[in-house]
């Protein structure tokens, strides 16, 4: 389960070589880096949709 959230092959292999707690922290970091990007993208898509 702890390897399920890793996004790429490099992150997957890094998480697989770590202890369970470190793998969880790595996955949390991946999510924390992805959420702001997703929010910015969603805001841009909404802005484009409103300007149509």
N, CA, C, O and CB atoms as a CASP TS submission, in Angstrom:
PFRMAT TS
TARGET T0000
AUTHOR 0000-0000-0000
METHOD Language model
MODEL 1
PARENT N/A
ATOM      1  N   UNK     1       0.820  -1.205   0.000  1.00  0.00           N
ATOM      2  CA  UNK     1       0.000   0.000   0.000  1.00  0.00           C
ATOM      3  C   UNK     1       0.853   1.254   0.000  1.00  0.00           C
ATOM      4  O   UNK     1       0.508   2.233  -0.661  1.00  0.00           O
ATOM      5  CB  UNK     1      -0.927   0.007   1.198  1.00  0.00           C
ATOM      6  N   UNK     2       1.962   1.242   0.730  1.00  0.00           N
ATOM      7  CA  UNK     2       2.754   2.458   0.849  1.00  0.00           C
ATOM      8  C   UNK     2       3.437   2.844  -0.458  1.00  0.00           C
ATOM      9  O   UNK     2       3.862   3.990  -0.607  1.00  0.00           O
ATOM     10  CB  UNK     2       3.787   2.291   1.928  1.00  0.00           C
ATOM     11  N   UNK     3       3.552   1.927  -1.398  1.00  0.00           N
ATOM     12  CA  UNK     3       4.178   2.251  -2.673  1.00  0.00           C
ATOM     13  C   UNK     3       3.163   2.679  -3.722  1.00  0.00           C
ATOM     14  O   UNK     3       3.537   3.087  -4.821  1.00  0.00           O
ATOM     15  CB  UNK     3       4.961   1.066  -3.177  1.00  0.00           C
ATOM     16  N   UNK     4       1.896   2.589  -3.391  1.00  0.00           N
ATOM     17  CA  UNK     4       0.861   2.860  -4.362  1.00  0.00           C
ATOM     18  C   UNK     4       0.830   4.311  -4.824  1.00  0.00           C
ATOM     19  O   UNK     4       0.488   4.575  -5.977  1.00  0.00           O
ATOM     20  CB  UNK     4      -0.458   2.491  -3.793  1.00  0.00           C
ATOM     21  N   UNK     5       1.175   5.249  -3.964  1.00  0.00           N
ATOM     22  CA  UNK     5       1.041   6.660  -4.291  1.00  0.00           C
ATOM     23  C   UNK     5       2.227   7.229  -5.063  1.00  0.00           C
ATOM     24  O   UNK     5       2.123   8.327  -5.610  1.00  0.00           O
ATOM     25  CB  UNK     5       0.851   7.440  -3.040  1.00  0.00           C
ATOM     26  N   UNK     6       3.349   6.514  -5.124  1.00  0.00           N
ATOM     27  CA  UNK     6       4.510   7.016  -5.845  1.00  0.00           C
ATOM     28  C   UNK     6       4.137   7.218  -7.315  1.00  0.00           C
ATOM     29  O   UNK     6       3.513   6.348  -7.922  1.00  0.00           O
ATOM     30  CB  UNK     6       5.716   6.041  -5.707  1.00  0.00           C
ATOM     31  N   UNK     7       4.513   8.348  -7.879  1.00  0.00           N
ATOM     32  CA  UNK     7       4.021   8.745  -9.187  1.00  0.00           C
ATOM     33  C   UNK     7       4.870   8.239 -10.352  1.00  0.00           C
ATOM     34  O   UNK     7       4.313   7.851 -11.380  1.00  0.00           O
ATOM     35  CB  UNK     7       3.937  10.226  -9.248  1.00  0.00           C
ATOM     36  N   UNK     8       6.170   8.229 -10.231  1.00  0.00           N
ATOM     37  CA  UNK     8       7.012   7.834 -11.365  1.00  0.00           C
ATOM     38  C   UNK     8       7.897   6.661 -10.961  1.00  0.00           C
ATOM     39  O   UNK     8       7.926   6.267  -9.795  1.00  0.00           O
ATOM     40  CB  UNK     8       7.880   9.028 -11.856  1.00  0.00           C
ATOM     41  N   UNK     9       8.607   6.114 -11.916  1.00  0.00           N
ATOM     42  CA  UNK     9       9.462   4.961 -11.655  1.00  0.00           C
ATOM     43  C   UNK     9      10.554   5.323 -10.651  1.00  0.00           C
ATOM     44  O   UNK     9      10.861   4.535  -9.756  1.00  0.00           O
ATOM     45  CB  UNK     9      10.086   4.442 -12.963  1.00  0.00           C
ATOM     46  N   UNK    10      11.137   6.500 -10.797  1.00  0.00           N
ATOM     47  CA  UNK    10      12.194   6.919  -9.889  1.00  0.00           C
ATOM     48  C   UNK    10      11.661   7.041  -8.454  1.00  0.00           C
ATOM     49  O   UNK    10      12.308   6.585  -7.511  1.00  0.00           O
ATOM     50  CB  UNK    10      12.797   8.258 -10.355  1.00  0.00           C
ATOM     51  N   UNK    11      10.498   7.649  -8.293  1.00  0.00           N
ATOM     52  CA  UNK    11       9.896   7.777  -6.960  1.00  0.00           C
ATOM     53  C   UNK    11       9.483   6.409  -6.418  1.00  0.00           C
ATOM     54  O   UNK    11       9.622   6.151  -5.222  1.00  0.00           O
ATOM     55  CB  UNK    11       8.674   8.719  -7.005  1.00  0.00           C
ATOM     56  N   UNK    12       8.983   5.541  -7.279  1.00  0.00           N
ATOM     57  CA  UNK    12       8.574   4.204  -6.862  1.00  0.00           C
ATOM     58  C   UNK    12       9.767   3.425  -6.320  1.00  0.00           C
ATOM     59  O   UNK    12       9.684   2.807  -5.258  1.00  0.00           O
ATOM     60  CB  UNK    12       7.930   3.448  -8.034  1.00  0.00           C
ATOM     61  N   UNK    13      10.874   3.458  -7.056  1.00  0.00           N
ATOM     62  CA  UNK    13      12.059   2.717  -6.621  1.00  0.00           C
ATOM     63  C   UNK    13      12.654   3.323  -5.350  1.00  0.00           C
ATOM     64  O   UNK    13      13.136   2.593  -4.484  1.00  0.00           O
ATOM     65  CB  UNK    13      13.113   2.694  -7.737  1.00  0.00           C
ATOM     66  N   UNK    14      12.624   4.639  -5.234  1.00  0.00           N
ATOM     67  CA  UNK    14      13.116   5.276  -4.013  1.00  0.00           C
ATOM     68  C   UNK    14      12.265   4.872  -2.824  1.00  0.00           C
ATOM     69  O   UNK    14      12.793   4.544  -1.761  1.00  0.00           O
ATOM     70  CB  UNK    14      13.128   6.802  -4.163  1.00  0.00           C
ATOM     71  N   UNK    15      10.945   4.895  -2.999  1.00  0.00           N
ATOM     72  CA  UNK    15      10.041   4.509  -1.913  1.00  0.00           C
ATOM     73  C   UNK    15      10.210   3.034  -1.562  1.00  0.00           C
ATOM     74  O   UNK    15      10.123   2.658  -0.393  1.00  0.00           O
ATOM     75  CB  UNK    15       8.581   4.795  -2.301  1.00  0.00           C
ATOM     76  N   UNK    16      10.449   2.204  -2.566  1.00  0.00           N
ATOM     77  CA  UNK    16      10.596   0.768  -2.320  1.00  0.00           C
ATOM     78  C   UNK    16      11.857   0.462  -1.516  1.00  0.00           C
ATOM     79  O   UNK    16      11.893  -0.515  -0.767  1.00  0.00           O
ATOM     80  CB  UNK    16      10.627   0.007  -3.643  1.00  0.00           C
ATOM     81  N   UNK    17      12.880   1.284  -1.665  1.00  0.00           N
ATOM     82  CA  UNK    17      14.131   1.030  -0.961  1.00  0.00           C
ATOM     83  C   UNK    17      14.147   1.637   0.441  1.00  0.00           C
ATOM     84  O   UNK    17      15.085   1.396   1.201  1.00  0.00           O
ATOM     85  CB  UNK    17      15.290   1.574  -1.764  1.00  0.00           C
ATOM     86  N   UNK    18      13.140   2.408   0.794  1.00  0.00           N
ATOM     87  CA  UNK    18      13.076   3.073   2.094  1.00  0.00           C
ATOM     88  C   UNK    18      12.260   2.262   3.090  1.00  0.00           C
ATOM     89  O   UNK    18      11.576   1.304   2.729  1.00  0.00           O
ATOM     90  CB  UNK    18      12.481   4.471   1.948  1.00  0.00           C
ATOM     91  N   UNK    19      12.348   2.664   4.334  1.00  0.00           N
ATOM     92  CA  UNK    19      11.490   2.093   5.358  1.00  0.00           C
ATOM     93  C   UNK    19      10.075   2.604   5.145  1.00  0.00           C
ATOM     94  O   UNK    19       9.866   3.576   4.419  1.00  0.00           O
ATOM     95  CB  UNK    19      12.001   2.442   6.782  1.00  0.00           C
ATOM     96  N   UNK    20       9.107   1.958   5.771  1.00  0.00           N
ATOM     97  CA  UNK    20       7.697   2.292   5.584  1.00  0.00           C
ATOM     98  C   UNK    20       7.400   3.757   5.902  1.00  0.00           C
ATOM     99  O   UNK    20       6.693   4.418   5.141  1.00  0.00           O
ATOM    100  CB  UNK    20       6.836   1.396   6.451  1.00  0.00           C
ATOM    101  N   UNK    21       7.922   4.268   7.001  1.00  0.00           N
ATOM    102  CA  UNK    21       7.649   5.660   7.390  1.00  0.00           C
ATOM    103  C   UNK    21       8.261   6.643   6.398  1.00  0.00           C
ATOM    104  O   UNK    21       7.632   7.641   6.047  1.00  0.00           O
ATOM    105  CB  UNK    21       8.190   5.940   8.802  1.00  0.00           C
ATOM    106  N   UNK    22       9.462   6.373   5.950  1.00  0.00           N
ATOM    107  CA  UNK    22      10.099   7.268   4.969  1.00  0.00           C
ATOM    108  C   UNK    22       9.369   7.233   3.637  1.00  0.00           C
ATOM    109  O   UNK    22       9.258   8.259   2.965  1.00  0.00           O
ATOM    110  CB  UNK    22      11.569   6.882   4.765  1.00  0.00           C
ATOM    111  N   UNK    23       8.870   6.068   3.249  1.00  0.00           N
ATOM    112  CA  UNK    23       8.098   5.973   2.009  1.00  0.00           C
ATOM    113  C   UNK    23       6.808   6.780   2.128  1.00  0.00           C
ATOM    114  O   UNK    23       6.392   7.426   1.167  1.00  0.00           O
ATOM    115  CB  UNK    23       7.782   4.498   1.675  1.00  0.00           C
ATOM    116  N   UNK    24       6.174   6.747   3.296  1.00  0.00           N
ATOM    117  CA  UNK    24       4.949   7.522   3.509  1.00  0.00           C
ATOM    118  C   UNK    24       5.242   9.018   3.417  1.00  0.00           C
ATOM    119  O   UNK    24       4.461   9.768   2.832  1.00  0.00           O
ATOM    120  CB  UNK    24       4.322   7.184   4.879  1.00  0.00           C
ATOM    121  N   UNK    25       6.358   9.451   3.988  1.00  0.00           N
ATOM    122  CA  UNK    25       6.737  10.864   3.929  1.00  0.00           C
ATOM    123  C   UNK    25       7.027  11.266   2.487  1.00  0.00           C
ATOM    124  O   UNK    25       6.653  12.363   2.069  1.00  0.00           O
ATOM    125  CB  UNK    25       7.971  11.141   4.824  1.00  0.00           C
ATOM    126  N   UNK    26       7.681  10.404   1.723  1.00  0.00           N
ATOM    127  CA  UNK    26       7.944  10.690   0.313  1.00  0.00           C
ATOM    128  C   UNK    26       6.636  10.849  -0.457  1.00  0.00           C
ATOM    129  O   UNK    26       6.495  11.778  -1.252  1.00  0.00           O
ATOM    130  CB  UNK    26       8.798   9.573  -0.314  1.00  0.00           C
ATOM    131  N   UNK    27       5.680   9.952  -0.228  1.00  0.00           N
ATOM    132  CA  UNK    27       4.387  10.050  -0.906  1.00  0.00           C
ATOM    133  C   UNK    27       3.631  11.305  -0.491  1.00  0.00           C
ATOM    134  O   UNK    27       2.976  11.934  -1.321  1.00  0.00           O
ATOM    135  CB  UNK    27       3.543   8.816  -0.614  1.00  0.00           C
ATOM    136  N   UNK    28       3.712  11.673   0.779  1.00  0.00           N
ATOM    137  CA  UNK    28       3.079  12.920   1.225  1.00  0.00           C
ATOM    138  C   UNK    28       3.707  14.122   0.537  1.00  0.00           C
ATOM    139  O   UNK    28       3.005  15.059   0.156  1.00  0.00           O
ATOM    140  CB  UNK    28       3.192  13.069   2.751  1.00  0.00           C
ATOM    141  N   UNK    29       5.024  14.099   0.376  1.00  0.00           N
ATOM    142  CA  UNK    29       5.718  15.185  -0.319  1.00  0.00           C
ATOM    143  C   UNK    29       5.302  15.290  -1.773  1.00  0.00           C
ATOM    144  O   UNK    29       5.137  16.392  -2.297  1.00  0.00           O
ATOM    145  CB  UNK    29       7.214  14.987  -0.233  1.00  0.00           C
ATOM    146  N   UNK    30       5.131  14.151  -2.427  1.00  0.00           N
ATOM    147  CA  UNK    30       4.676  14.146  -3.819  1.00  0.00           C
ATOM    148  C   UNK    30       3.300  14.785  -3.918  1.00  0.00           C
ATOM    149  O   UNK    30       3.049  15.591  -4.814  1.00  0.00           O
ATOM    150  CB  UNK    30       4.643  12.708  -4.382  1.00  0.00           C
ATOM    151  N   UNK    31       2.408  14.427  -3.000  1.00  0.00           N
ATOM    152  CA  UNK    31       1.070  15.018  -3.008  1.00  0.00           C
ATOM    153  C   UNK    31       1.110  16.510  -2.713  1.00  0.00           C
ATOM    154  O   UNK    31       0.381  17.282  -3.337  1.00  0.00           O
ATOM    155  CB  UNK    31       0.179  14.316  -1.995  1.00  0.00           C
ATOM    156  N   UNK    32       1.950  16.928  -1.772  1.00  0.00           N
ATOM    157  CA  UNK    32       2.024  18.345  -1.427  1.00  0.00           C
ATOM    158  C   UNK    32       2.573  19.174  -2.582  1.00  0.00           C
ATOM    159  O   UNK    32       2.198  20.337  -2.734  1.00  0.00           O
ATOM    160  CB  UNK    32       2.889  18.542  -0.190  1.00  0.00           C
ATOM    161  N   UNK    33       3.438  18.607  -3.385  1.00  0.00           N
ATOM    162  CA  UNK    33       3.948  19.320  -4.549  1.00  0.00           C
ATOM    163  C   UNK    33       2.936  19.323  -5.693  1.00  0.00           C
ATOM    164  O   UNK    33       2.930  20.246  -6.507  1.00  0.00           O
ATOM    165  CB  UNK    33       5.258  18.696  -5.013  1.00  0.00           C
ATOM    166  N   UNK    34       2.093  18.315  -5.765  1.00  0.00           N
ATOM    167  CA  UNK    34       1.137  18.211  -6.859  1.00  0.00           C
ATOM    168  C   UNK    34      -0.128  19.015  -6.661  1.00  0.00           C
ATOM    169  O   UNK    34      -0.714  19.483  -7.637  1.00  0.00           O
ATOM    170  CB  UNK    34       0.777  16.801  -7.064  1.00  0.00           C
ATOM    171  N   UNK    35      -0.563  19.189  -5.431  1.00  0.00           N
ATOM    172  CA  UNK    35      -1.834  19.867  -5.160  1.00  0.00           C
ATOM    173  C   UNK    35      -1.822  21.332  -5.614  1.00  0.00           C
ATOM    174  O   UNK    35      -2.778  21.753  -6.266  1.00  0.00           O
ATOM    175  CB  UNK    35      -2.151  19.795  -3.671  1.00  0.00           C
ATOM    176  N   UNK    36      -0.782  22.138  -5.303  1.00  0.00           N
ATOM    177  CA  UNK    36      -0.798  23.525  -5.794  1.00  0.00           C
ATOM    178  C   UNK    36      -0.817  23.611  -7.322  1.00  0.00           C
ATOM    179  O   UNK    36      -1.494  24.468  -7.891  1.00  0.00           O
ATOM    180  CB  UNK    36       0.413  24.274  -5.261  1.00  0.00           C
ATOM    181  N   UNK    37      -0.074  22.726  -7.980  1.00  0.00           N
ATOM    182  CA  UNK    37      -0.072  22.728  -9.449  1.00  0.00           C
ATOM    183  C   UNK    37      -1.455  22.410  -9.993  1.00  0.00           C
ATOM    184  O   UNK    37      -1.910  23.036 -10.951  1.00  0.00           O
ATOM    185  CB  UNK    37       0.950  21.718  -9.991  1.00  0.00           C
ATOM    186  N   UNK    38      -2.118  21.445  -9.388  1.00  0.00           N
ATOM    187  CA  UNK    38      -3.464  21.087  -9.815  1.00  0.00           C
ATOM    188  C   UNK    38      -4.439  22.242  -9.600  1.00  0.00           C
ATOM    189  O   UNK    38      -5.300  22.492 -10.443  1.00  0.00           O
ATOM    190  CB  UNK    38      -3.944  19.848  -9.065  1.00  0.00           C
ATOM    191  N   UNK    39      -4.310  22.942  -8.484  1.00  0.00           N
ATOM    192  CA  UNK    39      -5.185  24.096  -8.207  1.00  0.00           C
ATOM    193  C   UNK    39      -4.948  25.224  -9.209  1.00  0.00           C
ATOM    194  O   UNK    39      -5.901  25.848  -9.675  1.00  0.00           O
ATOM    195  CB  UNK    39      -4.953  24.614  -6.773  1.00  0.00           C
ATOM    196  N   UNK    40      -3.692  25.486  -9.539  1.00  0.00           N
ATOM    197  CA  UNK    40      -3.385  26.522 -10.537  1.00  0.00           C
ATOM    198  C   UNK    40      -3.960  26.131 -11.892  1.00  0.00           C
ATOM    199  O   UNK    40      -4.551  26.966 -12.578  1.00  0.00           O
ATOM    200  CB  UNK    40      -1.855  26.744 -10.648  1.00  0.00           C
ATOM    201  N   UNK    41      -3.793  24.873 -12.283  1.00  0.00           N
ATOM    202  CA  UNK    41      -4.342  24.405 -13.554  1.00  0.00           C
ATOM    203  C   UNK    41      -5.860  24.516 -13.566  1.00  0.00           C
ATOM    204  O   UNK    41      -6.438  24.960 -14.559  1.00  0.00           O
ATOM    205  CB  UNK    41      -3.918  22.958 -13.818  1.00  0.00           C
ATOM    206  N   UNK    42      -6.517  24.116 -12.472  1.00  0.00           N
ATOM    207  CA  UNK    42      -7.973  24.192 -12.398  1.00  0.00           C
ATOM    208  C   UNK    42      -8.433  25.646 -12.482  1.00  0.00           C
ATOM    209  O   UNK    42      -9.426  25.943 -13.146  1.00  0.00           O
ATOM    210  CB  UNK    42      -8.485  23.539 -11.097  1.00  0.00           C
ATOM    211  N   UNK    43      -7.725  26.547 -11.819  1.00  0.00           N
ATOM    212  CA  UNK    43      -8.072  27.972 -11.893  1.00  0.00           C
ATOM    213  C   UNK    43      -7.916  28.516 -13.297  1.00  0.00           C
ATOM    214  O   UNK    43      -8.747  29.301 -13.753  1.00  0.00           O
ATOM    215  CB  UNK    43      -7.210  28.778 -10.935  1.00  0.00           C
ATOM    216  N   UNK    44      -6.866  28.112 -13.989  1.00  0.00           N
ATOM    217  CA  UNK    44      -6.649  28.565 -15.364  1.00  0.00           C
ATOM    218  C   UNK    44      -7.735  28.030 -16.291  1.00  0.00           C
ATOM    219  O   UNK    44      -8.245  28.767 -17.135  1.00  0.00           O
ATOM    220  CB  UNK    44      -5.267  28.123 -15.863  1.00  0.00           C
ATOM    221  N   UNK    45      -8.091  26.766 -16.142  1.00  0.00           N
ATOM    222  CA  UNK    45      -9.151  26.176 -16.967  1.00  0.00           C
ATOM    223  C   UNK    45     -10.475  26.884 -16.705  1.00  0.00           C
ATOM    224  O   UNK    45     -11.224  27.166 -17.640  1.00  0.00           O
ATOM    225  CB  UNK    45      -9.286  24.661 -16.686  1.00  0.00           C
ATOM    226  N   UNK    46     -10.766  27.170 -15.443  1.00  0.00           N
ATOM    227  CA  UNK    46     -11.992  27.894 -15.100  1.00  0.00           C
ATOM    228  C   UNK    46     -11.985  29.287 -15.709  1.00  0.00           C
ATOM    229  O   UNK    46     -13.002  29.742 -16.231  1.00  0.00           O
ATOM    230  CB  UNK    46     -12.157  27.985 -13.577  1.00  0.00           C
ATOM    231  N   UNK    47     -10.843  29.969 -15.647  1.00  0.00           N
ATOM    232  CA  UNK    47     -10.710  31.321 -16.216  1.00  0.00           C
ATOM    233  C   UNK    47     -10.941  31.294 -17.730  1.00  0.00           C
ATOM    234  O   UNK    47     -11.647  32.148 -18.266  1.00  0.00           O
ATOM    235  CB  UNK    47      -9.308  31.911 -15.901  1.00  0.00           C
ATOM    236  N   UNK    48     -10.344  30.310 -18.421  1.00  0.00           N
ATOM    237  CA  UNK    48     -10.538  30.182 -19.866  1.00  0.00           C
ATOM    238  C   UNK    48     -11.993  29.881 -20.185  1.00  0.00           C
ATOM    239  O   UNK    48     -12.553  30.431 -21.134  1.00  0.00           O
ATOM    240  CB  UNK    48      -9.632  29.084 -20.439  1.00  0.00           C
ATOM    241  N   UNK    49     -12.596  29.019 -19.402  1.00  0.00           N
ATOM    242  CA  UNK    49     -14.006  28.679 -19.613  1.00  0.00           C
ATOM    243  C   UNK    49     -14.897  29.911 -19.439  1.00  0.00           C
ATOM    244  O   UNK    49     -15.837  30.106 -20.210  1.00  0.00           O
ATOM    245  CB  UNK    49     -14.442  27.568 -18.637  1.00  0.00           C
ATOM    246  N   UNK    50     -14.613  30.733 -18.445  1.00  0.00           N
ATOM    247  CA  UNK    50     -15.428  31.937 -18.200  1.00  0.00           C
ATOM    248  C   UNK    50     -15.247  32.987 -19.298  1.00  0.00           C
ATOM    249  O   UNK    50     -16.175  33.748 -19.572  1.00  0.00           O
ATOM    250  CB  UNK    50     -15.069  32.550 -16.843  1.00  0.00           C
ATOM    251  N   UNK    51     -14.090  33.042 -19.922  1.00  0.00           N
ATOM    252  CA  UNK    51     -13.814  34.041 -20.960  1.00  0.00           C
ATOM    253  C   UNK    51     -14.428  33.661 -22.304  1.00  0.00           C
ATOM    254  O   UNK    51     -14.520  34.497 -23.203  1.00  0.00           O
ATOM    255  CB  UNK    51     -12.313  34.227 -21.120  1.00  0.00           C
ATOM    256  N   UNK    52     -14.847  32.405 -22.444  1.00  0.00           N
ATOM    257  CA  UNK    52     -15.414  31.977 -23.720  1.00  0.00           C
ATOM    258  C   UNK    52     -16.659  32.708 -24.035  1.00  0.00           C
ATOM    259  O   UNK    52     -17.269  32.469 -25.078  1.00  0.00           O
ATOM    260  CB  UNK    52     -15.686  30.516 -23.722  1.00  0.00           C
TER
END
